[in-house]
Amino acid sequence: MSPLIVALDFAQAEPALALAKQLGCERCRIKIGKELFTRCGPALVEQLVKEGFEIFLDLKYHDIPNTVAQACLAAADLGVWMINVHALGGRDMLLAAREALEKRSHRPLLVAVTILTSLQRFDLYAIGLHGLLEENVLRLARLSNACGLDGIVCSPHEIVLIRQAVDNNFKLVTPGIRPLNSSNDDQKRVMTPAEALKLGANYLVVGRPVTAAPEPLQALLEIEASLSKNNNQ
Ligand code: C5P
């Protein structure tokens, strides 16, 4: 299976299902975020799982430990492949999430968001997080690793910094991926899929370069080809 996860950022089930079908569950995994989930609910997730897709349910849980643990179990019941929480929920919340999932024979991967990439240093200062942004990201990556999570979501520009600070099998999931010659949209610091993989990313989240392409399947195949070309070099 390729490392590509396509972000299905749609407001309705029909176009999301149609696109997923066109791409095929053997070719990529699918990310479902807050908008599509809030509009279409668990039924859409279950349908995609039934059709064979491995789903990253990107709901970024952040609440008291018991509530997050129960939400993680509810997500696991949907049969998804990966879920996430905010590392800022703290050690007890991270441990509660991990421990709840451990009781399952078939559990989703559990990854954490460190610092949202939309935040800058002065935003962190305003919420009481001092120090450089990178220091905050690194501290939360280490905490997530120490709490036994499977990985984190991070910017491709943070891969090198984090890789040397965490276990080898700790997964790095990176959005902000743009193939050469494609629009950056609203992403500020992007990287090509091949570069991100080479630096040590495990999974690449790609949205609009595929979903907004005139030929989404073709766009996905081209990204895949750029990866194998890079691997063969
Ligand atoms: O269309 P694009 O490739 O920019 O989509 C990236 C996806 O990854 C979106 O679903 C976005 O919400 C998500 N994401 C991100 N940056 C983060 C975390 C998640 O772009 N730091």
py3Dmol code that shows the C-alpha trace and the ligand (Angstrom):
import py3Dmol

protein = """\
ATOM      1  CA  MET A   1       0.000   0.000   0.000  1.00  0.00           C
ATOM      2  CA  SER A   2       1.319   3.463  -0.863  1.00  0.00           C
ATOM      3  CA  PRO A   3       1.994   6.032   1.901  1.00  0.00           C
ATOM      4  CA  LEU A   4      -0.613   8.374   0.403  1.00  0.00           C
ATOM      5  CA  ILE A   5      -3.688   9.392   2.383  1.00  0.00           C
ATOM      6  CA  VAL A   6      -6.196  11.421   0.365  1.00  0.00           C
ATOM      7  CA  ALA A   7      -8.068  14.067   2.407  1.00  0.00           C
ATOM      8  CA  LEU A   8     -11.727  13.889   1.381  1.00  0.00           C
ATOM      9  CA  ASP A   9     -12.582  17.477   2.312  1.00  0.00           C
ATOM     10  CA  PHE A  10     -16.146  17.556   0.976  1.00  0.00           C
ATOM     11  CA  ALA A  11     -19.390  18.846   2.492  1.00  0.00           C
ATOM     12  CA  GLN A  12     -21.540  15.996   1.172  1.00  0.00           C
ATOM     13  CA  ALA A  13     -21.379  12.223   1.085  1.00  0.00           C
ATOM     14  CA  GLU A  14     -22.073  11.727  -2.650  1.00  0.00           C
ATOM     15  CA  PRO A  15     -18.997  13.450  -4.127  1.00  0.00           C
ATOM     16  CA  ALA A  16     -16.835  12.018  -1.353  1.00  0.00           C
ATOM     17  CA  LEU A  17     -17.993   8.454  -2.054  1.00  0.00           C
ATOM     18  CA  ALA A  18     -17.747   8.905  -5.808  1.00  0.00           C
ATOM     19  CA  LEU A  19     -14.178  10.177  -5.586  1.00  0.00           C
ATOM     20  CA  ALA A  20     -13.122   7.445  -3.167  1.00  0.00           C
ATOM     21  CA  LYS A  21     -14.543   4.816  -5.523  1.00  0.00           C
ATOM     22  CA  GLN A  22     -12.724   6.358  -8.468  1.00  0.00           C
ATOM     23  CA  LEU A  23      -9.382   6.315  -6.613  1.00  0.00           C
ATOM     24  CA  GLY A  24      -9.790   2.764  -5.261  1.00  0.00           C
ATOM     25  CA  CYS A  25      -9.052   1.290  -1.845  1.00  0.00           C
ATOM     26  CA  GLU A  26      -5.995  -0.600  -3.118  1.00  0.00           C
ATOM     27  CA  ARG A  27      -4.324   2.641  -4.213  1.00  0.00           C
ATOM     28  CA  CYS A  28      -4.630   4.982  -1.218  1.00  0.00           C
ATOM     29  CA  ARG A  29      -6.047   5.521   2.233  1.00  0.00           C
ATOM     30  CA  ILE A  30      -8.701   8.156   2.954  1.00  0.00           C
ATOM     31  CA  LYS A  31      -8.808  10.926   5.573  1.00  0.00           C
ATOM     32  CA  ILE A  32     -12.186  12.084   6.869  1.00  0.00           C
ATOM     33  CA  GLY A  33     -12.121  15.327   8.815  1.00  0.00           C
ATOM     34  CA  LYS A  34     -14.447  17.374  10.979  1.00  0.00           C
ATOM     35  CA  GLU A  35     -16.574  18.905   8.205  1.00  0.00           C
ATOM     36  CA  LEU A  36     -17.500  15.713   6.353  1.00  0.00           C
ATOM     37  CA  PHE A  37     -17.918  13.776   9.610  1.00  0.00           C
ATOM     38  CA  THR A  38     -20.126  16.437  11.190  1.00  0.00           C
ATOM     39  CA  ARG A  39     -22.329  16.591   8.104  1.00  0.00           C
ATOM     40  CA  CYS A  40     -22.511  12.925   7.179  1.00  0.00           C
ATOM     41  CA  GLY A  41     -21.684  11.109  10.414  1.00  0.00           C
ATOM     42  CA  PRO A  42     -20.477   7.607  11.208  1.00  0.00           C
ATOM     43  CA  ALA A  43     -22.629   6.024   8.474  1.00  0.00           C
ATOM     44  CA  LEU A  44     -20.335   7.387   5.770  1.00  0.00           C
ATOM     45  CA  VAL A  45     -17.244   6.122   7.589  1.00  0.00           C
ATOM     46  CA  GLU A  46     -18.797   2.679   7.982  1.00  0.00           C
ATOM     47  CA  GLN A  47     -19.737   2.587   4.315  1.00  0.00           C
ATOM     48  CA  LEU A  48     -16.194   3.407   3.197  1.00  0.00           C
ATOM     49  CA  VAL A  49     -14.780   0.819   5.617  1.00  0.00           C
ATOM     50  CA  LYS A  50     -17.226  -1.739   4.187  1.00  0.00           C
ATOM     51  CA  GLU A  51     -15.962  -0.911   0.719  1.00  0.00           C
ATOM     52  CA  GLY A  52     -12.442  -1.782   1.835  1.00  0.00           C
ATOM     53  CA  PHE A  53     -10.937   1.648   2.548  1.00  0.00           C
ATOM     54  CA  GLU A  54      -8.501   2.231   5.387  1.00  0.00           C
ATOM     55  CA  ILE A  55      -9.731   5.422   7.032  1.00  0.00           C
ATOM     56  CA  PHE A  56      -7.852   8.065   9.009  1.00  0.00           C
ATOM     57  CA  LEU A  57     -10.596   9.646  11.133  1.00  0.00           C
ATOM     58  CA  ASP A  58      -9.131  13.117  11.731  1.00  0.00           C
ATOM     59  CA  LEU A  59     -11.288  14.435  14.594  1.00  0.00           C
ATOM     60  CA  LYS A  60      -8.417  15.614  16.838  1.00  0.00           C
ATOM     61  CA  TYR A  61      -9.963  14.729  20.209  1.00  0.00           C
ATOM     62  CA  HIS A  62      -9.066  17.115  23.066  1.00  0.00           C
ATOM     63  CA  ASP A  63     -11.038  16.722  26.304  1.00  0.00           C
ATOM     64  CA  ILE A  64     -10.757  15.173  29.763  1.00  0.00           C
ATOM     65  CA  PRO A  65      -9.076  11.743  29.761  1.00  0.00           C
ATOM     66  CA  ASN A  66     -12.236   9.662  30.247  1.00  0.00           C
ATOM     67  CA  THR A  67     -14.143  11.453  27.486  1.00  0.00           C
ATOM     68  CA  VAL A  68     -11.278  11.109  25.017  1.00  0.00           C
ATOM     69  CA  ALA A  69     -10.782   7.439  25.891  1.00  0.00           C
ATOM     70  CA  GLN A  70     -14.479   6.740  25.253  1.00  0.00           C
ATOM     71  CA  ALA A  71     -14.422   8.715  21.987  1.00  0.00           C
ATOM     72  CA  CYS A  72     -11.393   6.693  20.846  1.00  0.00           C
ATOM     73  CA  LEU A  73     -13.260   3.465  21.584  1.00  0.00           C
ATOM     74  CA  ALA A  74     -16.274   4.738  19.624  1.00  0.00           C
ATOM     75  CA  ALA A  75     -13.980   5.537  16.675  1.00  0.00           C
ATOM     76  CA  ALA A  76     -12.360   2.097  16.936  1.00  0.00           C
ATOM     77  CA  ASP A  77     -15.841   0.542  16.758  1.00  0.00           C
ATOM     78  CA  LEU A  78     -16.245   2.151  13.318  1.00  0.00           C
ATOM     79  CA  GLY A  79     -13.360   0.012  12.092  1.00  0.00           C
ATOM     80  CA  VAL A  80     -11.096   2.914  11.143  1.00  0.00           C
ATOM     81  CA  TRP A  81      -7.341   2.509  10.542  1.00  0.00           C
ATOM     82  CA  MET A  82      -6.055   5.666  12.286  1.00  0.00           C
ATOM     83  CA  ILE A  83      -7.402   8.268  14.746  1.00  0.00           C
ATOM     84  CA  ASN A  84      -5.889  11.333  16.394  1.00  0.00           C
ATOM     85  CA  VAL A  85      -5.926  13.445  19.550  1.00  0.00           C
ATOM     86  CA  HIS A  86      -4.288  16.748  20.575  1.00  0.00           C
ATOM     87  CA  ALA A  87      -1.042  16.245  22.483  1.00  0.00           C
ATOM     88  CA  LEU A  88      -1.948  19.451  24.370  1.00  0.00           C
ATOM     89  CA  GLY A  89      -4.624  17.389  26.152  1.00  0.00           C
ATOM     90  CA  GLY A  90      -1.743  16.288  28.380  1.00  0.00           C
ATOM     91  CA  ARG A  91      -0.087  13.103  29.609  1.00  0.00           C
ATOM     92  CA  ASP A  92      -3.116  11.597  31.393  1.00  0.00           C
ATOM     93  CA  MET A  93      -5.335  12.126  28.364  1.00  0.00           C
ATOM     94  CA  LEU A  94      -2.775  10.567  26.007  1.00  0.00           C
ATOM     95  CA  LEU A  95      -2.305   7.581  28.319  1.00  0.00           C
ATOM     96  CA  ALA A  96      -6.064   7.121  28.758  1.00  0.00           C
ATOM     97  CA  ALA A  97      -6.563   7.091  24.980  1.00  0.00           C
ATOM     98  CA  ARG A  98      -3.781   4.569  24.441  1.00  0.00           C
ATOM     99  CA  GLU A  99      -4.833   2.328  27.316  1.00  0.00           C
ATOM    100  CA  ALA A 100      -8.465   2.275  26.197  1.00  0.00           C
ATOM    101  CA  LEU A 101      -7.463   1.140  22.705  1.00  0.00           C
ATOM    102  CA  GLU A 102      -5.054  -1.497  24.012  1.00  0.00           C
ATOM    103  CA  LYS A 103      -8.014  -3.579  25.168  1.00  0.00           C
ATOM    104  CA  ARG A 104      -9.059  -4.050  21.547  1.00  0.00           C
ATOM    105  CA  SER A 105      -7.708  -6.959  19.531  1.00  0.00           C
ATOM    106  CA  HIS A 106      -8.033  -4.883  16.370  1.00  0.00           C
ATOM    107  CA  ARG A 107      -7.223  -1.259  17.175  1.00  0.00           C
ATOM    108  CA  PRO A 108      -6.625   1.835  15.056  1.00  0.00           C
ATOM    109  CA  LEU A 109      -3.254   3.588  15.050  1.00  0.00           C
ATOM    110  CA  LEU A 110      -3.331   6.471  17.533  1.00  0.00           C
ATOM    111  CA  VAL A 111      -1.442   9.632  16.560  1.00  0.00           C
ATOM    112  CA  ALA A 112      -1.276  13.098  18.121  1.00  0.00           C
ATOM    113  CA  VAL A 113      -1.346  16.610  16.750  1.00  0.00           C
ATOM    114  CA  THR A 114       1.430  18.661  18.400  1.00  0.00           C
ATOM    115  CA  ILE A 115       1.057  22.370  17.545  1.00  0.00           C
ATOM    116  CA  LEU A 116      -1.438  23.286  14.823  1.00  0.00           C
ATOM    117  CA  THR A 117       0.489  24.538  11.801  1.00  0.00           C
ATOM    118  CA  SER A 118      -1.836  27.563  11.666  1.00  0.00           C
ATOM    119  CA  LEU A 119      -0.276  28.879  14.910  1.00  0.00           C
ATOM    120  CA  GLN A 120       2.791  31.099  14.997  1.00  0.00           C
ATOM    121  CA  ARG A 121       5.100  31.989  17.865  1.00  0.00           C
ATOM    122  CA  PHE A 122       3.061  34.992  19.038  1.00  0.00           C
ATOM    123  CA  ASP A 123      -0.109  32.837  19.050  1.00  0.00           C
ATOM    124  CA  LEU A 124       1.661  30.362  21.328  1.00  0.00           C
ATOM    125  CA  TYR A 125       2.792  33.161  23.606  1.00  0.00           C
ATOM    126  CA  ALA A 126      -0.831  34.356  23.926  1.00  0.00           C
ATOM    127  CA  ILE A 127      -1.926  30.935  25.176  1.00  0.00           C
ATOM    128  CA  GLY A 128       0.991  30.627  27.573  1.00  0.00           C
ATOM    129  CA  LEU A 129       3.322  28.439  25.539  1.00  0.00           C
ATOM    130  CA  HIS A 130       6.726  30.084  25.689  1.00  0.00           C
ATOM    131  CA  GLY A 131       9.840  29.242  23.735  1.00  0.00           C
ATOM    132  CA  LEU A 132      10.270  28.623  20.037  1.00  0.00           C
ATOM    133  CA  LEU A 133       7.545  26.897  18.088  1.00  0.00           C
ATOM    134  CA  GLU A 134       9.976  24.070  17.270  1.00  0.00           C
ATOM    135  CA  GLU A 135      10.735  23.566  20.980  1.00  0.00           C
ATOM    136  CA  ASN A 136       7.026  23.181  21.697  1.00  0.00           C
ATOM    137  CA  VAL A 137       6.557  20.757  18.804  1.00  0.00           C
ATOM    138  CA  LEU A 138       9.527  18.685  19.933  1.00  0.00           C
ATOM    139  CA  ARG A 139       8.387  18.555  23.578  1.00  0.00           C
ATOM    140  CA  LEU A 140       4.906  17.364  22.546  1.00  0.00           C
ATOM    141  CA  ALA A 141       6.321  14.834  20.058  1.00  0.00           C
ATOM    142  CA  ARG A 142       8.502  13.362  22.818  1.00  0.00           C
ATOM    143  CA  LEU A 143       5.555  13.302  25.241  1.00  0.00           C
ATOM    144  CA  SER A 144       3.396  11.476  22.666  1.00  0.00           C
ATOM    145  CA  ASN A 145       6.179   8.956  22.076  1.00  0.00           C
ATOM    146  CA  ALA A 146       6.693   8.445  25.824  1.00  0.00           C
ATOM    147  CA  CYS A 147       2.946   7.866  26.314  1.00  0.00           C
ATOM    148  CA  GLY A 148       3.082   5.024  23.796  1.00  0.00           C
ATOM    149  CA  LEU A 149       1.217   6.673  20.935  1.00  0.00           C
ATOM    150  CA  ASP A 150       1.942   5.353  17.460  1.00  0.00           C
ATOM    151  CA  GLY A 151       3.022   8.689  16.004  1.00  0.00           C
ATOM    152  CA  ILE A 152       2.198  12.324  15.373  1.00  0.00           C
ATOM    153  CA  VAL A 153       0.881  14.605  12.659  1.00  0.00           C
ATOM    154  CA  CYS A 154       3.504  17.194  11.741  1.00  0.00           C
ATOM    155  CA  SER A 155       4.611  19.632   9.078  1.00  0.00           C
ATOM    156  CA  PRO A 156       7.063  18.117   6.581  1.00  0.00           C
ATOM    157  CA  HIS A 157       9.470  20.859   7.689  1.00  0.00           C
ATOM    158  CA  GLU A 158       9.507  19.351  11.205  1.00  0.00           C
ATOM    159  CA  ILE A 159      10.385  15.795  10.079  1.00  0.00           C
ATOM    160  CA  VAL A 160      14.154  16.047  10.551  1.00  0.00           C
ATOM    161  CA  LEU A 161      13.863  17.694  13.966  1.00  0.00           C
ATOM    162  CA  ILE A 162      11.391  15.106  15.261  1.00  0.00           C
ATOM    163  CA  ARG A 163      12.878  11.976  13.640  1.00  0.00           C
ATOM    164  CA  GLN A 164      16.065  12.183  15.677  1.00  0.00           C
ATOM    165  CA  ALA A 165      14.118  12.612  18.938  1.00  0.00           C
ATOM    166  CA  VAL A 166      11.638   9.713  18.753  1.00  0.00           C
ATOM    167  CA  ASP A 167      11.663   5.919  18.352  1.00  0.00           C
ATOM    168  CA  ASN A 168      12.382   4.541  14.876  1.00  0.00           C
ATOM    169  CA  ASN A 169       8.942   2.992  14.539  1.00  0.00           C
ATOM    170  CA  PHE A 170       7.142   6.204  15.627  1.00  0.00           C
ATOM    171  CA  LYS A 171       5.006   7.273  12.643  1.00  0.00           C
ATOM    172  CA  LEU A 172       5.191  10.755  11.145  1.00  0.00           C
ATOM    173  CA  VAL A 173       2.062  11.770   9.233  1.00  0.00           C
ATOM    174  CA  THR A 174       2.558  14.918   7.151  1.00  0.00           C
ATOM    175  CA  PRO A 175       0.037  17.196   5.458  1.00  0.00           C
ATOM    176  CA  GLY A 176       1.249  20.295   3.548  1.00  0.00           C
ATOM    177  CA  ILE A 177       2.287  18.088   0.630  1.00  0.00           C
ATOM    178  CA  ARG A 178       2.403  19.542  -2.871  1.00  0.00           C
ATOM    179  CA  PRO A 179       3.663  17.874  -6.051  1.00  0.00           C
ATOM    180  CA  LEU A 180       6.025  19.953  -8.198  1.00  0.00           C
ATOM    181  CA  ASN A 181       4.237  22.614 -10.271  1.00  0.00           C
ATOM    182  CA  SER A 182       0.980  22.453  -8.308  1.00  0.00           C
ATOM    183  CA  SER A 183      -0.742  25.306  -6.461  1.00  0.00           C
ATOM    184  CA  ASN A 184       0.077  25.771  -2.767  1.00  0.00           C
ATOM    185  CA  ASP A 185      -3.566  26.773  -2.100  1.00  0.00           C
ATOM    186  CA  ASP A 186      -3.594  28.106   1.483  1.00  0.00           C
ATOM    187  CA  GLN A 187      -0.653  25.956   2.657  1.00  0.00           C
ATOM    188  CA  LYS A 188       2.314  28.167   3.562  1.00  0.00           C
ATOM    189  CA  ARG A 189       5.233  25.750   3.965  1.00  0.00           C
ATOM    190  CA  VAL A 190       4.907  22.863   1.554  1.00  0.00           C
ATOM    191  CA  MET A 191       7.118  20.030   0.390  1.00  0.00           C
ATOM    192  CA  THR A 192       6.935  17.522  -2.475  1.00  0.00           C
ATOM    193  CA  PRO A 193       5.800  13.980  -1.636  1.00  0.00           C
ATOM    194  CA  ALA A 194       9.171  12.499  -2.625  1.00  0.00           C
ATOM    195  CA  GLU A 195      11.136  14.956  -0.459  1.00  0.00           C
ATOM    196  CA  ALA A 196       8.927  14.338   2.589  1.00  0.00           C
ATOM    197  CA  LEU A 197       9.325  10.558   2.268  1.00  0.00           C
ATOM    198  CA  LYS A 198      13.068  10.861   1.864  1.00  0.00           C
ATOM    199  CA  LEU A 199      13.317  12.915   5.061  1.00  0.00           C
ATOM    200  CA  GLY A 200      11.480  10.243   7.036  1.00  0.00           C
ATOM    201  CA  ALA A 201       7.708  10.762   6.757  1.00  0.00           C
ATOM    202  CA  ASN A 202       5.682   7.538   6.940  1.00  0.00           C
ATOM    203  CA  TYR A 203       2.353   8.784   5.566  1.00  0.00           C
ATOM    204  CA  LEU A 204       1.576  11.741   3.308  1.00  0.00           C
ATOM    205  CA  VAL A 205      -1.778  13.544   3.514  1.00  0.00           C
ATOM    206  CA  VAL A 206      -2.726  15.029   0.150  1.00  0.00           C
ATOM    207  CA  GLY A 207      -5.990  16.874  -0.419  1.00  0.00           C
ATOM    208  CA  ARG A 208      -6.593  19.386  -3.194  1.00  0.00           C
ATOM    209  CA  PRO A 209      -3.758  18.329  -5.511  1.00  0.00           C
ATOM    210  CA  VAL A 210      -5.893  15.180  -5.988  1.00  0.00           C
ATOM    211  CA  THR A 211      -9.469  16.154  -5.077  1.00  0.00           C
ATOM    212  CA  ALA A 212      -9.479  19.433  -7.062  1.00  0.00           C
ATOM    213  CA  ALA A 213      -7.567  18.064 -10.056  1.00  0.00           C
ATOM    214  CA  PRO A 214      -9.483  17.810 -13.360  1.00  0.00           C
ATOM    215  CA  GLU A 215      -8.524  14.092 -13.386  1.00  0.00           C
ATOM    216  CA  PRO A 216      -8.127  13.032  -9.726  1.00  0.00           C
ATOM    217  CA  LEU A 217      -7.067   9.437 -10.473  1.00  0.00           C
ATOM    218  CA  GLN A 218      -4.456  10.655 -12.941  1.00  0.00           C
ATOM    219  CA  ALA A 219      -3.177  13.159 -10.357  1.00  0.00           C
ATOM    220  CA  LEU A 220      -2.880  10.391  -7.747  1.00  0.00           C
ATOM    221  CA  LEU A 221      -1.063   8.094 -10.178  1.00  0.00           C
ATOM    222  CA  GLU A 222       1.393  10.864 -11.018  1.00  0.00           C
ATOM    223  CA  ILE A 223       2.148  11.447  -7.330  1.00  0.00           C
ATOM    224  CA  GLU A 224       2.646   7.687  -6.873  1.00  0.00           C
ATOM    225  CA  ALA A 225       4.980   7.602  -9.859  1.00  0.00           C
ATOM    226  CA  SER A 226       7.039  10.471  -8.414  1.00  0.00           C
ATOM    227  CA  LEU A 227       7.530   8.384  -5.255  1.00  0.00           C
ATOM    228  CA  SER A 228       8.697   5.187  -6.955  1.00  0.00           C
ATOM    229  CA  LYS A 229      10.994   7.197  -9.233  1.00  0.00           C
ATOM    230  CA  ASN A 230      12.540   8.686  -6.114  1.00  0.00           C
ATOM    231  CA  ASN A 231      12.851   5.274  -4.410  1.00  0.00           C
ATOM    232  CA  ASN A 232      14.678   3.823  -7.396  1.00  0.00           C
ATOM    233  CA  GLN A 233      17.311   6.518  -7.412  1.00  0.00           C
TER     234      GLN A 233
END
"""
ligand_1 = """\
21
C5P
O -5.808 20.210 0.335
P -4.626 19.993 1.243
O -3.603 19.029 0.670
O -4.018 21.282 1.707
O -5.263 19.260 2.501
C -4.511 18.919 3.628
C -5.375 18.230 4.644
O -4.604 18.032 5.823
C -6.614 19.007 5.061
O -7.625 18.054 5.377
C -6.166 19.747 6.297
O -7.216 20.012 7.176
C -5.200 18.734 6.916
N -4.182 19.308 7.797
C -3.280 20.282 7.389
N -2.359 20.786 8.270
C -2.302 20.327 9.508
C -3.187 19.340 9.941
C -4.127 18.860 9.051
O -3.307 20.692 6.229
N -1.383 20.776 10.326
"""
view = py3Dmol.view(width=600, height=400)
view.addModel(protein, "pdb")
view.setStyle({"model": 0}, {"cartoon": {"style": "trace"}})
view.addModel(ligand_1, "xyz")
view.setStyle({"model": 1}, {"stick": {}})
view.zoomTo()
view.show()
